[in-house]
Amino acid sequence: MTSPIALLSVSDKTGLVEFAHALHIEFGFEFISSGGTATALLNVGLPVIKVADYTGSPEILGGRVKTLHPRIHGGILARKDIPQDQVDLEQHHIRSFDLVVVNLYPFEETVAHSSSTLNDIIEQIDIGGPAMVRAAAKNFAHLTVLCHPQQYTEYLKELRQWGTASLDFRQHCALTAFRHTAAYDSAISGYLETFSRETASYTLTGHPQQVLRYGENPHQSAVWYHTGTQASGWSAATQLQGKELSYNNLLDLDAARSLMAEFTVDAEPAVAILKHTNPCGVALGESLIDAYQKAFHADSISAFGGIVALNQSIDIPTANALINTFLECVVAPDCTLEARQILQSKPNLRVLLLPEFTHKLEHQVKAIAGGFLVQSTDQIPEDQSQWQIVTEIKPTVRQMKELRFAWRVCKKVKSNAIVISQDLTTIGIGAGQMNRVASVKIALEQAGDKGNGGVLASDGFFPFDDSVRVAATHGIKAIIQPGGSLRDKDSILAANELGITMILTGVRHFLH
């Protein structure tokens, strides 16, 4: 009886030697391999036939061509139940493979390295690898294809239990293989699209991170996927304690991350508390505990059950304050050992460490019926030199700092968005209303007497002067807004009449 034979060609050699050793010792496998894979197996004394020796054709073009040969692909694609296939194999001295183990050149990892040149990246576009993976996946009825080291244990389990891999297992591996090559091609096309202005097809590929308990509501299923081959964003965060993250937690956390990214460049401690992806309290402070207390008291009712994001390492005073109310999640770049011990008194509180809040998202994708929308993210650099002071009264230095703070927060509030701040703390937020005056009134009502002397930020322009006049009745002294309305002049005239300073940024920040 002919020994089973495996074709091995992997870039990721994790667990390869141990796997091959088990295949040879327990099941008598022989191996055909090339390059570094062959060297790794030969170094531990395993029997390996080099691809070049098997095909009779040397590797050429610096290794670009080595497995693209009929003796390789004939052995992968041969059907054991087709007599003519067997005749062809015998005539051309081709062995039929039982197992194909291939993973692909590290294209995404190479792109991720800042030192990689364009030539380095192009050379990591695998040709023979995807051809072998796809061929083996197509022929899953007659062989098994493995493209991840995590599959090695399951394959050995199949052999030990049944003597061969079951059809169900082989079919599942084929599905995994096609997903693997699809993700690989997507990464390549996505990279090359960065050099093109052409509107082309858009492919989104993700890898399962976690099956969530449910989606926004208990009757909705949900799965968390991560993109890329390396952990990044929330998949790279460390959860110190607490229950599993939910769908809603992740949405709120990412809204908190996006908001906190506005303040990572500042030396000042910053804290944001969010509910349903909208901030309910944001503040800068002289210390982290000062910033937290200011943000919490900005809207302590809404803070209950909220998400807290902090731009500095959690210390003892802040940890003691955090455990005094019910919170869903807390995220910070770090947390001292003493603070961790304090937070552990609330075991259900999810505490996460995310060292990098400014994770760069190139695009945002939203599903609609029959398709989806893709847009570049709202990451335009803030250029204060382009702001126009359009009123007779000019802002003071203190007001300018306050206006900049309110403008940053307003960018992250759902439209129509209004933010009122005082002492670098949000004291009133109007979000998601159908008209801007309603948002203004909600924010002013929340601010109450604290709004007197404060500043107001609006994510969109004022189509009429009514918002300016309502703000003036509550003591607002400075306004920042994009401008661009046909009636900008009316708002400017009203501001001059009412003693309010106004800045037009020239940039709109709608958030739907």
C-alpha positions in Angstrom: 0.0 0.0 0.0 1.4 3.4 -1.0 2.2 5.7 1.9 0.1 8.9 2.2 1.8 12.0 1.0 1.5 15.6 2.0 2.5 18.8 0.2 3.9 21.3 2.7 4.7 24.9 1.8 4.2 27.5 4.6 5.3 31.0 5.5 4.0 30.6 9.1 6.0 27.7 10.5 4.2 27.7 13.9 3.8 24.1 15.0 5.0 22.8 11.6 7.7 20.4 12.8 5.6 18.9 15.6 2.7 18.4 13.2 4.9 16.8 10.5 6.6 14.6 13.1 3.2 13.3 14.2 2.0 12.7 10.6 5.2 10.7 9.8 5.5 8.7 13.0 1.9 7.9 13.6 0.5 7.6 10.0 3.6 7.1 7.8 3.2 10.3 5.8 5.9 11.3 3.2 6.4 14.9 2.4 7.1 17.1 -0.7 8.2 20.6 0.2 10.3 23.5 -1.0 12.3 26.4 0.3 12.4 27.2 4.0 9.7 24.6 4.7 11.8 21.8 3.3 14.8 23.0 5.3 12.9 23.1 8.6 11.8 19.5 8.1 15.2 18.2 6.9 16.9 19.8 9.9 14.9 17.5 12.3 15.5 14.4 10.2 12.1 14.1 8.5 11.9 12.5 5.0 11.4 15.3 2.5 11.4 15.3 -1.3 12.2 18.8 -2.5 9.8 20.2 -5.1 12.5 20.8 -7.6 13.7 17.1 -7.3 10.1 15.9 -7.6 9.2 18.0 -10.7 12.6 17.8 -12.3 12.3 21.6 -12.8 14.5 24.0 -10.7 13.2 27.0 -8.9 13.6 30.0 -11.2 13.2 33.7 -11.1 14.6 33.9 -7.6 12.0 31.5 -6.3 9.0 33.2 -8.0 8.3 29.9 -9.9 8.7 26.6 -8.1 5.3 24.9 -7.4 3.6 26.0 -10.7 4.0 22.6 -12.3 1.8 19.8 -13.6 3.3 17.2 -11.2 2.2 19.5 -8.3 -1.2 20.6 -9.5 -2.0 17.2 -11.1 -1.4 15.6 -7.7 -3.7 18.1 -6.0 -6.5 18.1 -8.6 -6.7 14.4 -9.4 -10.0 12.7 -8.7 -9.7 9.2 -7.2 -13.1 8.1 -8.7 -12.3 9.1 -12.3 -10.4 6.4 -14.1 -8.9 8.7 -16.7 -7.4 10.8 -13.9 -5.6 7.8 -12.6 -4.4 6.9 -16.0 -3.0 10.5 -16.4 -1.2 10.2 -13.0 0.4 6.9 -13.9 1.4 8.1 -17.3 3.1 11.2 -16.0 4.5 9.7 -12.8 2.4 11.9 -10.5 1.5 11.0 -7.0 -1.9 12.0 -5.7 -1.7 14.1 -2.6 -3.7 13.3 0.5 -3.0 16.5 2.3 -2.0 20.1 1.2 -0.7 22.4 3.9 -0.1 25.9 2.6 -0.3 29.4 4.0 0.6 32.5 2.2 3.4 35.1 2.1 2.9 37.7 4.9 1.6 40.5 2.7 -0.4 42.5 5.3 2.4 42.2 7.9 4.9 43.6 5.3 2.5 46.5 4.5 2.2 47.2 8.2 6.0 47.7 8.6 6.9 51.4 8.0 10.3 50.4 6.6 8.8 48.3 3.8 9.4 49.6 0.3 7.0 49.1 -2.6 9.2 46.4 -4.0 9.2 44.6 -0.6 5.4 44.7 -0.6 5.0 43.5 -4.2 7.3 40.5 -3.5 5.0 39.4 -0.8 2.2 38.9 -3.3 2.0 35.1 -3.3 1.2 33.3 -6.6 1.9 29.7 -6.2 0.4 29.5 -2.7 -3.1 30.7 -3.6 -3.1 28.5 -6.7 -2.3 25.4 -4.5 -4.8 26.4 -1.8 -7.6 27.0 -4.3 -6.9 23.8 -6.2 -6.9 21.7 -3.0 -10.1 23.4 -1.8 -11.8 22.7 -5.1 -10.8 19.0 -4.7 -11.9 18.6 -1.1 -13.8 15.5 -2.0 -10.5 13.7 -2.3 -8.0 15.5 -0.1 -7.7 17.9 2.8 -6.3 21.5 2.7 -5.0 23.3 5.8 -4.0 26.9 5.7 -3.8 27.8 9.4 -1.6 26.2 12.1 -4.7 26.2 14.4 -6.1 23.4 12.1 -3.3 20.9 12.8 -4.7 19.6 16.0 -8.1 19.0 14.6 -6.7 17.2 11.5 -4.7 14.9 13.7 -7.8 14.3 15.8 -9.6 13.2 12.7 -6.9 10.8 11.7 -6.7 9.3 15.1 -10.4 8.8 15.4 -11.3 7.7 11.9 -8.1 6.8 10.2 -8.8 9.6 7.6 -10.3 13.0 7.5 -14.1 12.9 7.2 -15.8 14.6 4.3 -17.5 17.1 6.6 -14.1 18.1 7.9 -12.6 18.4 4.5 -15.5 20.5 3.2 -15.1 22.8 6.3 -11.4 23.1 5.6 -12.2 24.0 1.9 -14.5 26.8 3.1 -11.8 28.1 5.4 -9.3 28.0 2.5 -11.4 30.0 0.1 -12.0 32.5 2.8 -8.3 32.7 3.4 -7.5 33.4 -0.3 -10.4 35.9 -0.5 -9.1 37.8 2.4 -5.6 37.7 1.0 -6.7 39.1 -2.4 -8.8 41.7 -0.6 -5.8 42.9 1.3 -3.8 43.2 -1.9 -6.5 45.0 -3.9 -7.1 47.3 -1.0 -3.5 48.3 -0.8 -3.2 48.9 -4.6 -6.4 50.9 -4.5 -4.6 53.5 -2.4 -2.6 54.4 -5.5 -5.7 54.6 -7.7 -8.5 57.2 -8.1 -10.7 54.7 -9.8 -14.0 53.7 -8.0 -13.8 50.0 -7.9 -15.5 47.1 -6.2 -15.1 47.1 -2.4 -14.4 44.0 -0.4 -14.7 43.9 3.4 -13.1 40.8 5.0 -13.1 40.0 8.7 -12.0 37.2 11.0 -14.3 36.1 13.8 -13.2 37.6 17.1 -16.1 36.6 19.3 -19.7 35.4 19.0 -21.6 37.9 21.1 -24.5 37.0 23.3 -26.8 39.1 21.1 -27.0 42.3 19.2 -28.6 45.6 20.1 -31.6 43.6 21.4 -31.8 40.0 22.8 -33.6 38.7 19.7 -30.8 39.8 17.4 -27.7 37.6 16.8 -24.3 39.3 16.5 -20.6 38.4 15.9 -17.6 40.6 16.4 -15.0 40.4 13.6 -11.5 41.8 13.4 -9.8 42.9 10.2 -6.2 42.3 9.2 -3.8 39.6 10.3 -2.5 41.5 13.3 -4.6 42.5 16.3 -5.4 46.2 16.2 -8.0 48.5 17.7 -10.3 46.7 20.1 -9.0 43.3 19.2 -5.7 44.5 20.6 -7.2 45.8 23.8 -6.6 44.1 27.2 -9.6 43.4 29.3 -8.5 43.3 32.9 -11.8 42.3 34.4 -15.6 42.2 34.0 -18.2 40.4 31.9 -17.8 39.7 28.2 -18.2 42.7 26.0 -21.6 43.1 24.3 -22.5 44.5 20.9 -23.7 47.7 22.5 -20.6 47.9 24.7 -18.4 47.8 21.6 -20.3 50.5 19.8 -20.2 52.8 22.9 -16.5 52.0 23.5 -15.6 52.9 19.9 -17.5 56.1 20.2 -15.6 56.8 23.4 -12.3 56.0 21.7 -13.1 58.3 18.8 -13.9 61.2 21.2 -10.9 60.6 23.4 -8.6 60.6 20.3 -9.4 64.3 20.1 -7.6 64.8 23.4 -4.7 62.4 23.3 -2.4 65.2 22.0 -3.0 67.3 25.0 -1.0 67.1 28.2 -4.2 67.9 30.2 -6.1 64.9 31.7 -9.4 64.3 29.9 -12.4 62.2 30.7 -15.5 61.4 28.6 -18.6 59.6 29.8 -20.9 58.2 27.0 -24.4 56.7 26.8 -25.7 55.2 23.5 -22.7 56.5 21.6 -23.3 60.1 22.7 -21.2 61.9 25.3 -23.1 63.0 28.4 -20.1 64.5 30.2 -16.7 65.5 28.9 -14.1 67.5 30.8 -10.4 68.5 31.0 -8.9 68.9 34.5 -5.8 69.6 36.5 -5.7 65.9 37.4 -7.4 62.8 36.3 -9.7 62.7 39.3 -10.6 66.4 38.7 -11.5 65.7 35.1 -13.6 62.6 36.1 -15.5 64.5 38.7 -16.2 67.4 36.4 -17.4 65.0 33.6 -19.5 63.0 36.0 -21.2 66.0 37.6 -21.9 67.4 34.1 -24.8 64.9 33.9 -24.6 62.5 36.8 -28.1 61.0 35.9 -27.0 60.0 32.4 -23.6 58.8 33.7 -25.4 55.9 35.5 -24.6 52.8 33.4 -22.3 54.7 31.1 -19.0 54.1 29.4 -16.0 56.1 30.8 -12.9 56.8 28.8 -9.8 58.4 30.3 -6.7 59.6 28.4 -4.3 58.8 31.3 -3.4 55.8 33.5 -6.1 55.2 36.1 -4.7 56.2 39.6 -6.0 55.4 43.1 -8.2 58.5 43.6 -9.9 58.0 40.2 -10.4 54.3 40.8 -12.1 55.0 44.1 -14.4 57.5 42.3 -15.2 55.0 39.5 -16.5 52.3 41.9 -19.0 54.7 43.5 -21.5 54.5 40.7 -22.7 51.7 38.3 -20.8 51.8 35.1 -20.7 49.4 32.1 -17.1 49.9 31.0 -14.0 51.9 31.7 -11.2 52.3 29.2 -7.8 53.9 29.6 -4.3 53.6 28.3 -3.1 52.0 31.5 -4.0 51.4 35.1 -1.7 51.3 38.2 -1.6 48.0 40.2 -3.1 49.7 43.2 -6.0 51.1 41.1 -6.6 47.6 39.6 -7.0 46.2 43.1 -9.6 48.9 43.9 -11.6 48.3 40.7 -11.7 44.5 41.4 -14.2 45.3 44.2 -16.6 45.7 41.2 -16.1 42.4 39.5 -18.8 42.9 36.8 -17.3 46.3 35.7 -15.5 45.8 32.4 -12.1 47.5 32.6 -10.1 47.7 29.4 -6.6 49.0 28.5 -6.3 50.5 25.1 -2.8 52.1 24.7 -3.7 53.7 21.4 -6.9 55.7 21.2 -5.9 57.2 17.8 -6.4 54.0 15.8 -6.6 55.2 12.2 -9.7 54.1 10.3 -9.4 54.8 6.6 -13.1 54.1 5.8 -16.5 53.7 7.4 -19.0 51.2 6.0 -22.7 51.3 6.6 -25.2 48.8 5.3 -28.3 49.9 3.4 -31.0 47.8 1.7 -29.4 46.1 -1.3 -25.9 47.4 -0.7 -23.7 49.5 1.5 -22.1 52.9 1.7 -18.4 53.6 2.1 -16.9 57.0 3.1 -13.5 58.2 4.3 -13.5 58.9 8.0 -14.0 62.4 9.4 -10.3 62.9 10.3 -9.6 66.2 8.7 -6.8 68.0 10.7 -8.0 70.8 12.8 -6.6 74.1 11.3 -7.4 76.9 13.7 -5.6 79.4 11.4 -8.6 79.0 9.0 -11.1 80.0 11.6 -12.8 83.3 11.0 -13.8 85.7 13.8 -16.8 87.3 12.2 -18.2 89.5 15.0 -17.2 92.9 16.4 -16.4 91.4 19.8 -13.3 89.2 19.7 -12.9 86.1 21.9 -10.6 86.2 24.9 -7.8 83.7 25.3 -9.9 81.8 27.8 -12.9 81.8 25.4 -10.7 80.5 22.5 -9.6 77.6 24.6 -13.2 76.9 25.7 -14.4 77.2 22.1 -11.8 74.7 20.9 -12.8 72.3 23.6 -16.5 72.5 22.8 -15.8 72.2 19.1 -13.9 69.0 19.6 -16.7 67.4 21.6 -19.4 68.6 19.2 -17.7 66.7 16.4 -18.6 63.4 18.2 -22.2 64.2 19.1 -25.0 62.9 16.8 -26.5 65.6 14.6 -28.1 68.0 15.0 -25.5 68.6 17.7 -25.1 71.4 20.2 -22.5 71.5 23.0 -22.4 74.1 25.7 -19.3 74.3 27.9 -17.9 76.2 30.8 -14.6 75.7 32.6 -13.6 73.1 30.0 -16.6 70.9 30.9 -19.7 70.1 29.0 -22.7 71.5 30.9 -25.3 71.0 28.2 -25.6 68.7 25.2 -28.4 68.5 22.6 -28.1 65.5 20.3 -30.0 63.9 17.4 -32.9 66.4 17.1 -34.8 67.0 13.9 -34.1 70.7 14.1 -31.2 72.7 15.4 -33.3 75.0 17.6 -34.6 72.0 19.5 -31.0 70.8 20.2 -30.1 74.3 21.4 -33.0 74.4 23.8 -32.2 70.9 25.2 -28.6 71.9 25.7 -29.5 75.2 27.3 -32.1 73.6 29.6 -29.6 71.1 30.8 -27.0 73.8 31.4 -29.4 76.0 33.4 -27.7 78.8 35.3 -24.3 77.3 34.7 -24.6 78.3 31.0 -24.3 82.0 31.9 -21.0 83.2 30.4 -20.5 79.9 28.6 -19.8 79.0 25.0 -21.8 77.1 22.4 -20.7 74.8 19.6 -22.8 73.7 16.7 -21.8 70.9 14.3 -23.8 72.5 11.4 -24.5 76.1 10.4 -27.4 78.2 11.6 -30.0 78.6 8.8 -31.6 81.4 10.8 -30.7 83.7 13.7 -33.2 82.1 16.1 -30.6 79.8 17.7 -28.3 82.8 18.4 -31.2 84.7 20.0 -32.2 81.8 22.2 -28.6 81.3 23.3 -28.3 84.9 24.2 -31.3 84.7 26.6 -29.3 82.1 28.6 -26.2 84.1 28.8 -24.1 82.4 26.1 -21.1 84.7 25.3 -19.4 82.9 22.4 -20.4 80.6 19.6 -18.5 78.4 17.2 -20.1 77.0 14.1 -19.1 76.0 10.5 -20.9 78.8 8.7 -21.9 78.3 5.1 -25.6 79.2 5.3 -27.2 81.7 2.9 -28.3 83.5 6.1 -24.9 83.6 7.9 -25.2 87.4 7.8 -28.4 87.3 9.9 -26.7 85.2 12.6 -23.6 87.5 12.6 -25.8 90.6 12.9 -27.7 89.0 15.8 -24.5 88.1 17.6 -23.2 91.7 17.2 -26.5 93.0 18.5 -26.5 90.7 21.5 -22.8 91.1 22.4 -21.8 87.6 21.4 -18.5 86.7 19.8 -18.8 84.2 16.9 -16.3 82.0 15.0 -16.9 80.3 11.7 -14.7 77.2 11.2 -15.5 76.5 7.6 -15.8 72.8 8.3 -19.0 70.8 9.1 -19.0 67.7 11.3 -22.3 65.9 10.8 -22.5 62.5 12.5 -25.5 60.4 11.6 
